[in-house]
Amino acid sequence: MEEAMGVVKHVLLVKFKEGVSESEIDQLIKDYANLVNLIDPMESFHWGKDVSIENLHQGFTHIFESSFKSTEAVAEYIAHPAHVEYANLFLSHLEKVIVFDYKPTTVRV
């Protein structure tokens, strides 16, 4: 197995609080995506909704994934004032969240 050199994925699984409207969620997603323009270490942003037929989501409805060059870049992103301000707003709309950082690993068979 071959771990990606430096690359780190920062992943959030979230469930929004009851009563948070679709328009509020849409705006939160747009604001999250805009962090790529405000925080240099953040290289990319993707998101999606659960579409699994297995029903093992444990109530989590959305996933957010950002890419960084290193764990140090993730730390810089987390400490950045734009992230701190956004995170406080975002987290206030969530019922639950899991945050997971990993280095992608390729399996060669």
C-alpha positions, 0 to 999 in steps of 0.5 A, spaced: 500 500 500 502 506 498 500 512 502 499 519 498 505 523 499 503 529 503 496 530 501 491 530 506 483 529 506 479 533 511 472 530 511 466 532 515 459 528 516 454 532 518 446 532 520 443 539 520 439 541 526 431 540 525 428 546 523 434 548 519 431 550 512 434 548 505 436 555 503 440 556 510 443 549 508 445 552 501 448 558 503 452 554 509 455 550 503 456 556 498 460 559 504 464 553 506 466 552 498 468 560 498 473 558 504 477 555 498 478 563 495 480 565 502 484 560 505 490 559 501 492 552 504 485 549 502 486 546 495 479 544 494 472 543 496 467 537 495 460 536 498 454 531 497 448 528 500 447 521 502 444 516 497 446 510 500 441 504 499 444 501 505 441 505 510 447 505 515 448 513 515 446 513 522 442 520 521 448 523 517 445 527 511 451 531 508 459 530 507 464 535 506 471 534 503 477 539 503 484 537 500 490 540 503 498 538 501 500 536 509 497 536 516 501 542 517 496 545 512 490 543 515 492 546 522 493 552 518 486 552 515 483 550 522 487 556 525 485 561 520 480 567 522 476 566 516 475 558 518 474 560 525 468 565 524 465 560 519 466 554 523 462 557 529 456 559 524 456 552 521 457 548 528 451 552 530 446 549 525 449 542 526 445 536 531 452 532 530 458 532 526 464 527 525 471 530 523 476 525 520 482 527 517 486 522 513 492 521 507 489 517 501 492 510 500 493 506 494 492 499 494 496 496 488 494 488 487 
